[in-house]
Structure formats: C-alpha cells, structure tokens
Amino acid sequence: MCKGCTTLGSMKMTGTYRIYPLGETAVTIELGNRIDEHTNQQVLSLFHHIKNKKIPGVTDIIPAYSSLTIVYDVIGIRQQCHPSAYSFIKQELEAALQNCNWHSSTKTRLIEVPVCYDVSLGIDLQEMSEQKQISINEIIQLHYSKTYRVFMIGFLPGFAYMGTVDKKITTPRKQHPRVKVLAGSVGIAGEQTGIYPFDSPGGWNIIGQTPVQMFNAKREEPVLLQAGDEVKFIPITLYKFDKLKI
Amino acid sequence: MSIRIIKQGIADSIQDAGISGYQHLGINPAGVMDVVAASVANLLVGNDLKEAVMELHFPASILLFDEQAVIALCGADLGAMINDIPIPLNTPVVIEKNCVLQFTKLNRGARCYLAVKYGFSITQWMGSCSTSIKAKAGGFEGRYLMKHDEIHFRVIDNYTGILQNKDAFIFPWKADTTKLYTPGNIIRIITGDQFERLNDQSKKIFVSSPFAITTQSDRMGYRMKGEPLQLQQQQQIISTAVNRGTIQLLPDGQLILLMADHQTTGGYPRIGHIIRADLPKLAQMKPNQLLRFQIIAQQEAEDIFYEQHRHLLQLQNACNLRLQEYIQKHALH
C-alpha cells in the first residue's frame, strides 16, 4: 500500500491517494473516501488518461465514486519478462498520476431520460411523502428539477449511480429490499438516484419508471449511460409512458 | 454437426475465459468457474486454452451427438458414460455419431467441462463466448442450456478408422493434473485493503478457523458460515470495484467469496482475495465442505499463478503432439 500527496502534473491534487492490490490481477487507486463531484471528476480524468494510453496488458479500467481499478493480464505481462506484473502496472499508474491532465476536455454528454412519476409506477412515493411530510408533487418536482451526474456504473450491467438528489428527498435504502423491482424503475437511495436496467431484487425507493431501456444486449452500445454523463429526467404522462414502452 | 440437449441439466452453460473490457459498464466478466479444468479439456482436444467449453453442474444435461467428435471431460467426476461405456476424465475420447453422453453420479467435485475438438460455433457477444446470465446475453442465447437446444461445433472430421465400430474410443493417455491443484482444504489468499481493520481476535479467526461453504453458493459467490468476524470500527465503505476471489465481510460477520458471476462493484469491506491459482480448487468444492485460509504474499501469489500457467503450456505441447500423431496414424480420411 502506498500513500501520497503530491503535485500531480500541472495541478495540485488535494488529499492523499492510496494504491492497493485487489488480488493479484487488479490494482485500485483510491483518490478519496467520499462521494463528491470533485473527486469523481479526478477519477474520470484518470480513467480517460489511462484508457487513451493503451497500456499493454490492461484488460479493464473501472471507475467508481472515488477510486479507479485496473484489471490486468498477469500471464501476458509476465510473458513480456516483467518480474512482477503488479509492479509494472503500479508504475504505469503512478506515471499516469504524474502526467494526467486533471482538466481534461472529454465532452460531457447530456442525456435526457423520460420518467413517468405516476403513483402506480412510483410505488414508494406515498410512503416517502408521509415520512417526509411533503407532497408527492414536491418530491417529483425536486427530483426532475436537478441535472445529475453519473458517478459510476456498477451492481448490474448499465446501473448508473447518479447524484446528488436534493436534501429534502434523500431517503435511506429500504430496510426490507423487494424481491423484485421492475426494469426501468427509478429510485432513490441516500443521496443517489438510479434506474434498474433489469427486473432485479432491490432496496431503492421507487419514485417512477422510465420506458427507455437502460441496457439492451442487442444494441451496438448496450449500456445507455456512462460515468461522467449528465442526466436530466423529463416527466411524462402515463399515456406517453405506455406509448413509449417497448 | 451438433450436440442436442435431450434432457436439461440444472445449470449448464457455454463459457470461455470471460468477457473483458466492459466492467466499467457493469458487465461482469462471467467465464468458467474452474479455469484449469476448462484449459485441460481444451488442450486435450488440441484447442486453444481459452476456447469456449460447456460447463456442466450435477445433475447435468444428457447430450446427443449427431456427428462424430473428439471430446474431453475435465474437472468434476460426474460418472460420464457414452451409451454404456464409462468415460474417464482428463483423456481425449472419440464419440460416435448418434451416441448419447450422460452423467450418472456426482462422485467428486462440482463443475465438469466438456471441450470439443475445433470448438463450439458460438456468436460472440462483447468479444466473448461466455454467457452473462445477468445480462441475458452471450454464450448460447444468454442463458442456461435447455431441452431441445442444439449447440453446433465448428468442424466435423471422420474418425471411423479410430472408432472401429465402437460407440466410443478412449485415447491411450491421460493429462496429469496433480500439479495444477494443491491437495487438502487450504485456500491461499492475499490480504485485502480492509484486513488491517479487523480486530485482533478476528484476524486470528480468519486464518485459523474452518469456514463451511453453505448451500447459498453458486456462480455468483459462495456464502460461508463460520465464527463471525468484526472490524475494529463499523465503517461506511463506498462502492468500488471487486474482483473474482474477493472475500467480502457482510454486516452479520459472515463471509462471501466472489466467484465468476460476481457484480463488478461492491460496498462491503474486503478482507482478502483468494489467489488465482486456488480458485479452480475452490470451484470444485461443494456446500458443506470446510476450508481454511492461509495468507501469502502478493508476489508469491503471482509467481504461483504464472507457474501454474507454464505447466498448462507444457501439458498442451505434450498432448497436442500425441493427439496429432495418433490421429494421423490411425484415422482413415
């Protein structure tokens, strides 16, 4: 494990970072331990930098809230006569930290996602309204009025963790998760909002449903959202929802 | 030229080495549970080590071959028979056209791999032949194999000269897999980034107590039962990537060992990672079996994994040569 706080590239990186192995086929760099936009932006800058570097032997690069994980081909790297694949990748990672342009200009996509907030679909709206003593309409309005950042994709193919929702509607995960949440369900857990790409067990508080497929294996790009995207929810009527739903 | 499923198995699927390059989209790698057994099955029939294979659990499918084929079975001993001929593991076998391969008894292990010479004809998804059960994509129609499914293999060859009117011919050699799996129930691990946060008592328990594999265990992960472990302080862990073999500590103090179909990210403390070289052994362990963990160093884990791979390559050279020579000498083309 290695800690560091250093001037990286042309920009000072605030806070410490930590590099540790995730088994012998992956290494993680942690840039912080909080969910915040600034740290996440740094993670994504590093993600793009490393992706573009095309380091031989790297098979996956996984951005999360405040960390980045590199999965690598141990056998392939060792066959290139490196005595330690871990050291090789760690060196590449440290070089990337030095050279990364933290203000990289990867264009942010803005994706509009239609959502129907009808109570027949937003099955936790009533309970949330009672708990928070605010009207269902206010919950809905607070939800769609903000543009959200996609912090990371995980848990399921195409499940985007987005944030941060207005304080008035932050709600902890359900104590008793549902055995089945329908695909397209839009939910809130803590400060995050997300959309289930499949029918799945789940503990998020469901406030609506989108007719759009967050994941479709047959598409050229099966996953709709990526880390770093901005998402705006567009409220639609139940009628429109039924028309749009495939 | 295909294999037809005439009776469905409980969880049989087409897998290769896994889907790589898309974990940042939540698409987990999947792939064979026991990489060693799948590799040996492939090398015995002259395939690339990472060629797609059929992964069989018990009770397994009953398979009808509608063409002659060279096959090999490795991993779990499921009492394989071709018609009424018992078929050994770790040996290439020719199966005659219109014969049935079935699995009669769970003798040892948990997953058996069927490789066919020249490989199965599978349309790739995301660059892989593995089945992503979660995404319902890849492999054969994105799911476990069902009755009436027909899985095609790429090439048919004529082995009539070798079969000599029998339903099956067993080649006269066997791959020695003893060096590829360590004996006993010790599973070697390297420490995870939250290992140090375990309290002293828990650190001791982790490396000295036995843990049982519960029945809530499958391709996603193995739920373990043992003395509960505790961190010094409860802590919120933010979701971050996990790996196959990652050992997560659940809120109730029990452990879960992540396997092939693991989620790409998780928020539970990671106290260890099972070394790659021992994952095949773990993949062949079953519910109610006990194991113990042993900590080794990162570099040692890497060296052991590399050595295991070199051994597979040596085996591949030896088996390729024998197979080619034998077929050339005895087959009538």
Interface residues (C-beta under 8 A of the other chain):
Chain A: M1 R18 Y20 P21 L22 G23 E24 T25 A26 T28 E30 N33 R34 I35 F47 T59 D60 I61 I62 P63 A64 Y65 S66 S67 T69 V71 V74 I75 R78 S84 A85 Y86 M152 I153 G154 F155 L156 P157 G158 F159 Y161 F198 F215 A217 P222 V223 Q226 A227
Chain B: S20 G21 Y22 Q23 H24 L25 G26 I27 N28 P29 W125 M126 S132 K134 A135 K136 A137 G138 G142 I190 G192 D193 I238 S239 T240 A241 V242 N243 R244 G245 T246 Q263 T264 T265 G266 R270 H273 I274 I275 R276 Q298 Q299 A301 E302 F305 Y306 H309
